[in-house]
Amino acid sequence: MSFPRRGFIKAAVTAGMVTSPLLGTASPAAERSTMPPMNPADWASVRSQFSLSPEQVHLSNFFLASNPLPVREAMARHREAFDRNPYTYLEDHMFAKPEDMLWRQVTSAAARYIGGRPEDVALTTSTTQGLALIYNGLRLRPGQEILTTEHEWYTHDEAMRLANLKSGASIRRISLYGQRSDVSAEAMVAKVQAAVRANTRVVAMTWVHSGSGVRLPIQAMAHMLAEANKQRSEDQQILFVVDGVHGFGCVDEDVAQLGCDFFSAGTHKWILGPHGTGVLWAKPERWKLISPTIPSLMAPELNNAWRQERAPQGPTEAAWVSPGGFMAFENQWGTLEAFEFIQRIGRQRIAERVAELNGQLKQGLLAMPHVTLHTPLEAQHSAGIVCCEVQGRTPREVVAELKQQNIIASATPYRHSTVRFSAGIVNSPADIDKALAAMAKLG
Ligand SMILES: Cc1ncc(COP(=O)(O)O)c(C=O)c1O
């Protein structure tokens, strides 16, 4: 089933119902008035909730989300209310009564998705910010180390480096795999296990590597580290930090059950939330290890302590770590509708769809003699990112040629660059066929 949404909007523009003259920039309210309600069981109906340009095949949405209609409506509603009466709207929804504080609804929605408690969710502006808050907050000591990999994204590496400049701790990197065929959960866990040393205080991993599409066995790694921790004193426990952004929203796992200690993910990628939003989750017993970096507006105790000229009482809580200062509240609060949107469709269904579409893509690429596929075929070793190379062309050349054919892919900005595709719930099997046809032409 499909909805001729553009036709409706065009008619509405002509009839003067929609204020913007450009298709796709209609106000969310006007758009809503022209659309049937979403049927979450129908992928074409789900796709109709997005303003993505229909003439292109969008295979880079993991990068920055196009927001579905309910999220755009929420942001517009908050924006309008702020424009009418900024003081009262902020006071009423941020400071007056706990039950009216909208950030609490966001942490509750995030906690439902994570399978944990709202009080263990801090709200950030990105994966990067959350990681920086962890590494700065842990305040490692000289002599301690962070054990990580050669596969991390720049901002993860940089968050560790910047924090260690201050703490004096060191960083050691290991390789978890070489070729696609090397990827094995047992081997990756064994490599981390063999690399851990007495002075390893943090193990820092990424759930799904954005330079290869490889998904790590986080739960098995966490289990192995928990065993190692049984031999360690409290202040020498290995803390497991995960950059989870490319699994969060496309893999069907409760983050709170993964076993890691700290988990940072933007909600502006696979969660489809407003730009500049993210969550930082930690196990309840680990928050106390974090010293907040940025003053929070969500922690009454911190504010009371300042007013009363005393030190804050009690261990750090997630709310203490949520960065404050006034911000784009319309975006932070619009994250509620993003979680609701994906929960309506269902985490498992989304994960299956992402696996199916990216599986179709990988199989098609594998069959092309001029293409080298870097992402494992197995669903347990991959998620929604597919990386490959084309013989005789640089990744940037491939991306430019695909763009000419209306296929939106990306070139990975890693030391070794590859061509990167990513199919999500806005895509269809027909989109994948088009992308494969365009790739076949490059042979
Ligand atoms: C693995 C990984 N971590 C972190 C980030 C940065 O995410 P954010 O923009 O939410 O900071 C990216 C960017 O896509 C990434 O690929």
The ligand as a Gaussian input file, in Angstrom:
#p B3LYP/6-31G(d) Opt

LIG

0 1
 C       30.796000       5.152000      15.625000
 C       30.415000       6.589000      15.769000
 N       30.417000       7.152000      16.991000
 C       30.076000       8.436000      17.185000
 C       29.706000       9.221000      16.127000
 C       29.347000      10.642000      16.399000
 O       27.998000      10.721000      16.711000
 P       27.396000      12.099000      17.235000
 O       27.240000      12.957000      16.033000
 O       26.095000      11.706000      17.839000
 O       28.354000      12.651000      18.195000
 C       29.693000       8.700000      14.832000
 C       29.275000       9.512000      13.692000
 O       28.545000       9.067000      12.827000
 C       30.072000       7.360000      14.651000
 O       30.101000       6.823000      13.435000

